[in-house]
Amino acid sequence: MIDIEFYMKVYDLKKRLMNGEKMPRAFLEEQFEAFRSPDPVVYNIETTNACNMRCEMCPRTTMMTRPIETMSPELFKRVIDQLKPFSTEQLNRWEKFVTENYGIHKNDMSENHFFLYVIPRVIVLHGYGDPLLDKNMPQYVKWMTERGLESYFSCNPANINMERTIETFENGLGYVKYSIESVDDDRHKEVRGKASNFTESYKNILKLLELKAQRNYQTTIVITMINLNKPWQADEFERLKEAFKGLDVYVYLKSQDQMWYEDTQQVTQSIHWLEFCQFPWSSMTIKSNGEATECVEDFNNEIILGDTRTESLYDIWNGAKYIQFRKDHFDLKPGIKCTEQCDMNLIGQFLSA
């Protein structure tokens, strides 16, 4: 989830800033704080950072040094019990806002549609691990459904465990995204590692689609390919779309989140990456060890803003560390991941004084 109320309130200022207008820091800090909700919104809960893939574009493969940990059910329950879904009225206002201001309609299907229509209403249940490796995932989806919280996770389809996956569908999983980089097994392994594949993954997805139709599961199955700017990729994406043509799936080409290893000269079309970072005011991330960090991109938990094992989400969100972190975005503080490694623009780049 992202705080849709903050996004709507800040939009006019954001549009002016992104169009080149400079504004005083004191004014922007005051406005952002006025727009920010004191009630915390959680973007994602990384229930595990365990993964058996070796994806070439993922910092987990060679850069992540934190221990492999899986969240306890007790902690997961403690976190979601502090959250509440947006109301139908709020979501209706948000969808009207998106249509009017971004020109993206509810029935579209694209990367920006997914970010603006799906992400705001779900809690993302992945980070730097594969959720299908967490045996507790069906229970987590059930707990969320009971609280009116919509669930979503992205995973590698080579890890599909039919029994576990079907249980998540039965328990009300909102969306599941399967990342497929090629319809050729060898090429897929080049990108995602030896444990990945297309052929068997495709068979399992077809089985899930058949069961979904038979049992009227409401889970949306999403198929994505990450745009790594490879010379063969445009043709490969067309083959991927052809493989799922006429099936009940949502298919889109996704921008690479970060250029962690090298600049592939990809020109992103993602609204999320074209706008300046709003995470300090719109949502937080909870990692597999319970630490609260600024966003999912902090793969080594370098900026720790609280600990959900000992603190409430409210206290973390409104606490001294978060207050300082928001100032750091205005200061363009050197030596932290946000200024040194992230591809997103920061608010401090738009100040007049």
Secondary structure, DSSP 8 states (H G I E B T S, - for coil): ---HHHHHHHHHHHHHHHTT--B-HHHHHHHHHHHS-SS--EEEE--B-------TT-TTTTT--S---B--HHHHHHHHTT-----HHHHHHHHHHHHHHH---TT--SHHHIIIIIGGGEEE--SSS-GGG-TTHHHHHHHHHHTT-EEEEEE-GGG--HHHHHHHHHTT--EEEEE---SSHHHHHHHH-TT--SHHHHHHHHHHHHHHHHHT---EEEEEEEE---TTHHHHHHHHHHHTTTSS-EEEEEE-S--SS---------HHHHS---HHHH-EEE-TTSEEES-TT-TT--SEEEETTTS-HHHHHTSHHHHHHHHHHHHT-TTSHHHHT--S--GGGGB--
